Amino acid sequence: MRDVIQKVIATEAEAKQQVLAARSEAERILSEAQKRAQELTSGARASVQLEADSLLAAAAKQSAQEKAERLALAAAGIEKEINLDEPARQQAVAAVVRCICGVDQTV
């Protein structure tokens, strides 16, 4: 009977050791999985940030090009609309000078 009790106690102790070892292994695996997930997430974030920066730079460049094109078109349109001959140009300059300087200048 004593042998049976000792075997049961020994079996319980062995079972406790196996449970502790299994828990330790599970915690190690979980920790490794969490670390790997964090590494993957960090890598993905960095990749997405680089792509977003690239897209923003491309959009800014395209916007600047479109702005320059619109300004050039507007300037060309204004030059076509306003075609001053020399006497009209002289009168416009004189009017601007009078307005800005408050000087009466006769051409």
SVG drawing of the C-alpha trace seen along z (x, -y; Angstrom):
<svg xmlns="http://www.w3.org/2000/svg" viewBox="-9 -117 20 119">
<polyline fill="none" stroke="black" stroke-width="0.4" points="0.0,0.0 2.8,-2.3 4.4,-1.6 1.2,-2.6 1.0,-5.9 4.6,-6.7 4.0,-5.9 0.9,-8.2 2.9,-11.0 5.8,-10.5 3.3,-10.5 1.7,-13.7 5.1,-15.4 6.1,-14.3 2.8,-15.6 3.3,-18.9 6.8,-19.1 5.3,-18.4 2.6,-21.0 5.2,-23.6 7.4,-22.7 4.5,-22.9 3.5,-26.3 7.0,-27.6 7.2,-26.4 3.8,-28.0 5.0,-31.3 8.2,-31.1 6.3,-30.4 3.8,-33.2 6.6,-35.6 8.4,-34.7 5.1,-35.1 4.4,-38.5 8.0,-39.6 7.7,-38.5 4.3,-40.1 5.8,-43.4 8.7,-43.1 6.3,-42.5 4.1,-45.4 7.1,-47.8 8.3,-46.7 4.9,-47.2 4.6,-50.6 8.0,-51.7 7.1,-50.4 3.7,-52.2 5.3,-55.4 7.9,-55.3 5.2,-54.7 3.0,-57.5 6.0,-59.9 6.7,-59.0 3.1,-59.5 3.0,-62.9 6.2,-64.0 4.8,-63.0 1.5,-64.8 3.4,-67.9 5.5,-67.8 2.5,-67.3 0.7,-70.1 3.6,-72.5 3.8,-71.5 0.1,-72.1 0.3,-75.5 3.2,-76.5 1.2,-75.4 -1.9,-77.3 0.1,-80.4 1.8,-80.2 -1.6,-79.8 -3.1,-82.7 -0.1,-84.9 -0.4,-84.0 -4.1,-84.7 -3.6,-88.1 -0.9,-89.0 -3.3,-88.1 -6.1,-90.2 -4.0,-93.2 -2.2,-94.4 -1.2,-97.9 0.3,-100.1 3.2,-102.4 1.1,-105.5 -1.4,-103.5 1.5,-101.9 3.0,-105.3 -0.3,-106.6 -0.7,-103.5 2.8,-104.0 2.1,-107.7 -1.2,-106.9 0.5,-104.3 3.3,-106.7 0.7,-109.4 -1.2,-107.0 1.8,-105.6 3.8,-108.7 1.1,-111.3 3.0,-113.2 1.4,-114.8 3.5,-113.7 2.5,-114.8 3.6,-112.7"/>
</svg>
